[in-house]
Amino acid sequence: MAEVLVYVDHVDGSVRKPTLELLTLARRIGEPVALALGTGAAATAPVLAEHGAVRVLVHDAPEYADYLVVPKVDALQVACEAVSPAAVLFPSSAEAKEIAGRLAVRTGSGLITDAVDLEPGEQGPVATQSVFAAAFTTTSRVTKGVPVITVKPNSAPVEGAPAAGTVEPLAVTFGKSATGTRVVSRTPRESTGRPELTEAAIVVSGGRGVNGADNFAVIEALADSLGAAVGASRAAVDAGWYPHANQVGQTGKSVSPQLYIASGISGAIQHRAGMQTSKTIVAVNKDAEAPIFDLADYGVVGDLFEVVPQLTEEIKKRKG
């Protein structure tokens, strides 16, 4: 069976959930071979093995932390030459998509971004995408080179499938361009204790109807009761009510959670483009004609300041 190279997104050896989802998809089309780079790379092996990685290629070097994405592209190019994979899979994060694009150019391969599903095909893996603000669903395959595919978080379940997970060091020689752009400083984002927005299984978002920064406490309370991430519409972000990093939409982040709760959001096409692939959508809006109801699986016509606190209390009560 052909091998599928999976780029591992991890923090000091702690593997992030989208990588485990990629392993599920990789097993549909071949045998997963994981590539982990940077500090703690070898520590990822046990978790990757539990989820189907037959081999784990590892390499650590200061260049991965000290410079931007080019050293990782160099490593991936070496890994592709060593593995000759049937496809290379990445999570659809901003950094991973840049790495994927650069790898596709280097290897002369076709690139598919933001896939929401992946299946085997007679002429290579077939990717499903939601396009044109999620108004259409398309299926695509790469016709040149090794398919390079990025996949949206929450597009596949995390499934245990124990495999060997043999750790193999990868010998990487960096090119001259690898050290062209140095990282001179880092400022950690203040932790809220909530899940990362693009990876969260549940997202609770607020929009113009929240009517003020202080009122977002209502949205946060519901999110915390569900263990969810907090999102915001462009209108709320532009008004300065919530940080730009939490914006969901065409000019913000794309999310695809199991449950998306939109409170006080009208449902403009710009916002829909960033959340329309959510598995279940619940809308709360006092305007019965709001476009968000055309998209929602469940809708509540009412004042969010009455509905959302009641929902939060009911959830807390049922959780005991």
HUNOR-V982665 format. One record per backbone hydrogen bond with DSSP energy under -0.5 kcal/mol. CO is the residue of the C=O (numbers start at 0). NH is the residue of the N-H. E is the energy in kcal/mol with one decimal. If there is no record, write none. Layout:
BEGIN
[[CO | NH | E] [CO | NH | E]]
END
This chain:
BEGIN
[[1 | 30 | -2.7] [2 | 85 | -3.3] [2 | 86 | -0.5] [3 | 32 | -3.1] [4 | 6 | -0.5] [4 | 88 | -2.9] [5 | 34 | -2.6] [6 | 8 | -0.6] [7 | 9 | -0.7] [8 | 15 | -2.7] [9 | 11 | -0.5] [10 | 13 | -2.0] [12 | 14 | -0.8] [13 | 10 | -2.2] [15 | 18 | -1.4] [15 | 19 | -0.9] [16 | 19 | -0.5] [16 | 20 | -1.8] [17 | 21 | -1.9] [18 | 22 | -1.7] [19 | 23 | -1.3] [20 | 24 | -1.9] [21 | 25 | -3.0] [22 | 26 | -1.8] [23 | 27 | -0.5] [24 | 27 | -1.1] [24 | 28 | -0.6] [25 | 28 | -1.2] [25 | 29 | -1.1] [29 | 31 | -0.6] [30 | 3 | -2.6] [31 | 53 | -2.5] [31 | 54 | -0.9] [32 | 5 | -2.7] [33 | 35 | -0.5] [33 | 56 | -3.3] [34 | 7 | -2.6] [35 | 58 | -1.5] [37 | 40 | -1.8] [39 | 43 | -0.6] [40 | 43 | -1.4] [41 | 44 | -1.4] [43 | 47 | -2.2] [44 | 48 | -2.9] [45 | 49 | -1.9] [46 | 50 | -0.9] [47 | 50 | -0.6] [47 | 52 | -2.4] [48 | 51 | -1.5] [48 | 162 | -1.9] [49 | 160 | -2.5] [51 | 53 | -0.5] [52 | 164 | -1.0] [53 | 165 | -1.7] [54 | 33 | -2.5] [55 | 167 | -2.7] [56 | 35 | -2.9] [57 | 169 | -2.6] [58 | 37 | -2.1] [60 | 63 | -1.4] [61 | 64 | -1.0] [61 | 65 | -2.5] [62 | 66 | -1.8] [65 | 182 | -2.9] [67 | 70 | -0.9] [68 | 71 | -0.7] [68 | 72 | -1.7] [69 | 73 | -2.5] [70 | 74 | -2.0] [71 | 75 | -2.3] [72 | 76 | -2.4] [73 | 77 | -1.9] [74 | 78 | -2.4] [75 | 79 | -2.6] [76 | 80 | -1.8] [77 | 81 | -1.9] [78 | 82 | -2.5] [79 | 83 | -2.6] [85 | 146 | -0.6] [86 | 4 | -2.2] [87 | 148 | -2.8] [88 | 6 | -2.6] [89 | 150 | -2.5] [90 | 92 | -1.3] [92 | 96 | -2.4] [93 | 97 | -1.5] [94 | 98 | -2.4] [95 | 99 | -2.8] [96 | 100 | -2.3] [97 | 101 | -2.2] [98 | 102 | -2.6] [99 | 103 | -2.4] [100 | 104 | -1.8] [101 | 105 | -2.4] [102 | 106 | -2.5] [103 | 107 | -0.7] [103 | 108 | -2.5] [104 | 107 | -0.6] [109 | 147 | -1.8] [111 | 149 | -2.5] [113 | 129 | -0.5] [114 | 151 | -2.7] [116 | 127 | -2.2] [118 | 125 | -3.4] [120 | 123 | -1.4] [124 | 126 | -0.5] [125 | 118 | -2.4] [126 | 139 | -2.7] [127 | 115 | -3.5] [127 | 116 | -1.0] [128 | 130 | -0.6] [128 | 137 | -2.7] [130 | 134 | -1.0] [130 | 135 | -2.0] [131 | 134 | -1.4] [135 | 130 | -2.6] [137 | 128 | -2.6] [139 | 126 | -3.1] [143 | 109 | -2.3] [144 | 146 | -0.5] [146 | 87 | -2.7] [146 | 148 | -0.6] [147 | 111 | -2.6] [148 | 89 | -2.3] [149 | 114 | -2.8] [150 | 91 | -2.0] [151 | 154 | -1.0] [156 | 158 | -0.7] [165 | 55 | -3.0] [167 | 57 | -2.0] [168 | 170 | -0.5] [169 | 171 | -0.7] [171 | 173 | -0.5] [174 | 177 | -1.3] [175 | 178 | -0.9] [176 | 179 | -1.6] [180 | 67 | -1.9] [181 | 183 | -0.7] [185 | 187 | -0.5] [195 | 198 | -1.2] [195 | 199 | -1.5] [200 | 257 | -1.6] [200 | 258 | -1.8] [201 | 228 | -2.3] [202 | 204 | -0.5] [202 | 260 | -2.8] [203 | 230 | -2.2] [204 | 262 | -2.7] [205 | 232 | -2.0] [206 | 209 | -2.2] [207 | 210 | -1.3] [212 | 215 | -1.4] [213 | 216 | -1.4] [214 | 217 | -1.7] [214 | 218 | -0.6] [215 | 219 | -2.7] [216 | 220 | -2.2] [217 | 221 | -1.6] [218 | 222 | -2.4] [219 | 223 | -2.8] [220 | 224 | -1.7] [221 | 225 | -1.2] [222 | 225 | -0.6] [222 | 226 | -0.8] [222 | 227 | -3.2] [228 | 203 | -2.7] [230 | 205 | -1.6] [231 | 247 | -2.7] [232 | 236 | -2.1] [233 | 237 | -3.3] [234 | 238 | -1.5] [235 | 240 | -2.2] [235 | 241 | -0.7] [236 | 239 | -1.7] [242 | 245 | -1.7] [243 | 246 | -2.2] [245 | 231 | -1.8] [246 | 252 | -3.0] [248 | 251 | -1.2] [252 | 248 | -1.8] [256 | 278 | -2.6] [257 | 279 | -0.9] [258 | 202 | -2.3] [259 | 261 | -0.6] [259 | 281 | -3.1] [260 | 204 | -3.2] [260 | 262 | -0.6] [261 | 263 | -0.5] [261 | 283 | -2.9] [262 | 206 | -1.6] [263 | 208 | -2.5] [265 | 291 | -2.4] [267 | 270 | -1.0] [267 | 271 | -2.3] [268 | 272 | -1.9] [269 | 249 | -2.5] [270 | 273 | -1.6] [271 | 274 | -1.3] [271 | 275 | -2.0] [273 | 254 | -3.6] [274 | 277 | -1.9] [279 | 259 | -2.7] [280 | 296 | -2.2] [280 | 297 | -2.0] [281 | 261 | -3.1] [282 | 299 | -2.9] [283 | 263 | -2.8] [284 | 301 | -0.8] [285 | 287 | -0.8] [286 | 289 | -1.9] [289 | 292 | -1.8] [290 | 293 | -1.5] [290 | 294 | -0.6] [291 | 294 | -0.9] [291 | 295 | -1.6] [297 | 282 | -2.4] [299 | 284 | -2.1] [299 | 301 | -0.9] [302 | 305 | -2.0] [302 | 306 | -2.7] [303 | 307 | -2.2] [303 | 308 | -0.5] [305 | 309 | -1.0] [306 | 310 | -2.3] [307 | 311 | -2.6] [308 | 312 | -2.4] [309 | 313 | -2.2] [310 | 314 | -2.3] [311 | 315 | -2.3] [312 | 316 | -2.3] [313 | 317 | -2.3] [314 | 318 | -1.8] [315 | 319 | -0.6] [316 | 319 | -0.7]]
END
